[in-house]
Amino acid sequence: MRELSLHLLDLIENSAAAGATQIEITIREDQEADRLSLQVRDNGRGMPPELARSAADPFTTTRTQRAVGLGLSLLAAAAEQAGGHFSLTSRLNQGAVVEVDFQLSHIDRAPLGRVEDTLAAAAALHPDLELRYEHCGPRGCYQLNTRQLQHCPTPADAAHEIRRLVREGLRLAGSTA
């Protein structure tokens, strides 16, 4: 995938498929440490530790339609290629946490991409899912909780508002990713 926001969408879809009702997304840009970190935490049904240990293997999947699961393996490879690492921790009935980081300045690090579109799409596809998003950049942190947008009359209105709020939040946080 060319943008990290597309990996983020894949992680959100995995969480939704695992029955999550809440997903916490944290993105941190640390210029001094030269790191870009992403964390996705859900309250889905989780997985046994042995499956979690092999989840980034492209031939490990719980899907019945095909014998490969490329999303996590591609994200792990992208992190490794850009001087970072990938980890997934999970326990049955206790959700999952995916943590991935990259060298912020690495030439092979994919751009973050349009995270506002990713969050808007996820909220539109899963209107009952509570997305909590935090992005910390050089000038501060920005937070959004999709529950704050329940006043929006339609999913399209909520998606438009998410895009607007996230773009403004990224600007205020000084995001450079």
C-alpha positions as CSV (number, residue, x, y, z in Angstrom):
1,M,0.0,0.0,0.0
2,R,1.3,3.4,-0.9
3,E,0.0,5.3,2.1
4,L,0.0,4.4,5.8
5,S,-3.6,5.7,6.0
6,L,-4.6,2.7,3.8
7,H,-3.0,0.3,6.3
8,L,-4.9,2.2,9.0
9,L,-8.1,1.5,7.1
10,D,-7.2,-2.2,6.9
11,L,-6.6,-2.3,10.6
12,I,-10.0,-0.6,11.3
13,E,-11.7,-3.2,9.0
14,N,-10.0,-6.0,10.9
15,S,-11.2,-4.6,14.2
16,A,-14.7,-4.2,12.9
17,A,-14.7,-7.8,11.6
18,A,-13.6,-8.9,15.1
19,G,-16.7,-7.4,16.6
20,A,-15.1,-4.2,18.0
21,T,-17.4,-1.4,19.2
22,Q,-14.5,1.0,20.0
23,I,-11.2,1.6,18.3
24,E,-8.5,3.9,19.6
25,I,-6.1,5.2,17.0
26,T,-3.0,7.1,18.1
27,I,-0.4,8.6,15.7
28,R,2.7,10.3,17.1
29,E,5.3,12.3,15.2
30,D,8.4,12.7,17.2
31,Q,10.9,14.9,15.3
32,E,13.6,14.6,17.9
33,A,13.5,10.8,18.0
34,D,12.9,10.7,14.3
35,R,10.0,8.3,14.8
36,L,6.5,8.0,13.4
37,S,4.4,5.7,15.6
38,L,0.9,4.3,15.0
39,Q,-1.2,2.4,17.5
40,V,-4.6,0.8,16.9
41,R,-6.3,-0.6,20.0
42,D,-9.7,-2.3,19.8
43,N,-12.2,-4.1,22.1
44,G,-13.0,-6.9,19.7
45,R,-13.0,-10.6,20.4
46,G,-9.2,-10.8,20.2
47,M,-7.3,-13.9,19.2
48,P,-5.3,-16.6,21.0
49,P,-1.6,-15.7,21.6
50,E,-0.3,-18.3,19.1
51,L,-2.4,-16.8,16.3
52,A,-1.3,-13.3,17.4
53,R,2.4,-14.3,17.1
54,S,1.9,-15.5,13.5
55,A,-0.6,-12.9,12.4
56,A,2.0,-10.9,10.3
57,D,2.8,-14.1,8.3
58,P,1.1,-13.7,4.9
59,F,0.0,-17.4,5.0
60,T,-1.8,-16.9,8.3
61,T,-5.5,-15.9,8.0
62,T,-8.8,-16.7,9.6
63,R,-10.6,-16.0,6.4
64,T,-12.2,-18.9,4.5
65,Q,-12.3,-17.2,1.1
66,R,-8.6,-17.2,0.5
67,A,-5.5,-18.8,2.1
68,V,-3.5,-15.6,2.6
69,G,-3.9,-12.5,4.8
70,L,-1.7,-9.7,3.4
71,G,-2.7,-6.7,5.3
72,L,-0.7,-7.2,8.5
73,S,2.3,-8.7,6.6
74,L,2.5,-5.7,4.3
75,L,2.3,-3.3,7.2
76,A,5.1,-5.2,9.1
77,A,7.2,-5.2,5.9
78,A,6.6,-1.5,5.4
79,A,7.8,-0.8,9.0
80,E,10.9,-3.0,8.6
81,Q,11.7,-1.4,5.3
82,A,11.6,2.1,6.9
83,G,13.8,1.3,10.0
84,G,10.9,0.5,12.2
85,H,9.0,-2.4,13.8
86,F,5.6,-4.0,14.1
87,S,4.0,-5.8,17.0
88,L,0.5,-7.2,17.6
89,T,-0.7,-8.3,21.1
90,S,-4.0,-9.9,21.7
91,R,-5.8,-12.2,24.0
92,L,-9.1,-13.9,23.4
93,N,-12.1,-11.7,24.4
94,Q,-9.7,-8.8,25.3
95,G,-9.2,-7.1,22.0
96,A,-6.0,-6.4,20.1
97,V,-3.3,-3.8,19.9
98,V,-1.2,-3.2,16.8
99,E,1.8,-1.0,17.3
100,V,4.0,0.0,14.4
101,D,6.7,2.6,14.1
102,F,8.9,4.0,11.3
103,Q,11.9,6.2,11.1
104,L,10.2,9.5,10.3
105,S,12.9,10.7,7.9
106,H,13.5,7.3,6.2
107,I,13.5,7.6,2.4
108,D,11.4,4.4,2.2
109,R,8.7,5.4,4.7
110,A,5.4,5.7,3.0
111,P,3.6,9.0,3.5
112,L,0.8,9.1,6.1
113,G,-1.7,10.0,3.4
114,R,-5.2,11.3,3.8
115,V,-6.0,10.0,7.3
116,E,-9.1,12.3,7.2
117,D,-10.5,10.3,4.3
118,T,-9.7,7.0,6.1
119,L,-11.5,8.0,9.2
120,A,-14.5,9.4,7.3
121,A,-14.8,6.2,5.3
122,A,-14.5,4.0,8.4
123,A,-17.2,6.1,10.2
124,A,-19.5,5.9,7.2
125,L,-19.0,2.2,6.8
126,H,-19.4,1.5,10.5
127,P,-21.7,4.2,12.0
128,D,-22.1,2.2,15.2
129,L,-18.3,2.0,15.7
130,E,-16.8,4.5,18.1
131,L,-13.5,5.8,16.7
132,R,-11.2,7.7,19.0
133,Y,-8.4,9.4,17.2
134,E,-5.4,11.2,18.6
135,H,-2.6,12.7,16.5
136,C,0.4,14.3,18.1
137,G,2.7,16.5,16.0
138,P,5.4,19.0,16.7
139,R,3.0,21.7,17.9
140,G,0.7,19.6,20.0
141,C,-2.0,16.9,20.0
142,Y,-5.4,16.8,18.4
143,Q,-8.2,14.4,19.4
144,L,-11.5,13.4,17.8
145,N,-14.2,11.0,19.0
146,T,-16.8,10.1,16.4
147,R,-19.4,10.0,19.2
148,Q,-19.1,13.8,19.2
149,L,-20.7,13.8,15.8
150,Q,-24.0,12.1,16.6
151,H,-25.7,15.5,15.9
152,C,-24.9,15.1,12.2
153,P,-28.2,14.2,10.4
154,T,-26.6,11.7,7.9
155,P,-23.5,9.6,7.6
156,A,-22.4,11.8,4.7
157,D,-22.7,14.9,6.9
158,A,-20.6,13.1,9.6
159,A,-18.0,12.1,7.1
160,H,-17.7,15.7,5.8
161,E,-17.4,17.0,9.4
162,I,-14.7,14.3,10.2
163,R,-12.7,15.4,7.1
164,R,-12.9,19.1,8.1
165,L,-12.1,18.5,11.8
166,V,-9.2,16.2,11.1
167,R,-7.6,18.5,8.5
168,E,-7.9,21.4,11.0
169,G,-6.5,19.3,13.8
170,L,-3.5,18.1,11.7
171,R,-2.8,21.7,10.8
172,L,-2.9,22.9,14.4
173,A,-0.7,19.9,15.6
174,G,1.8,20.8,12.9
175,S,1.7,17.4,11.2
176,T,4.5,16.8,8.7
177,A,4.0,13.1,8.1
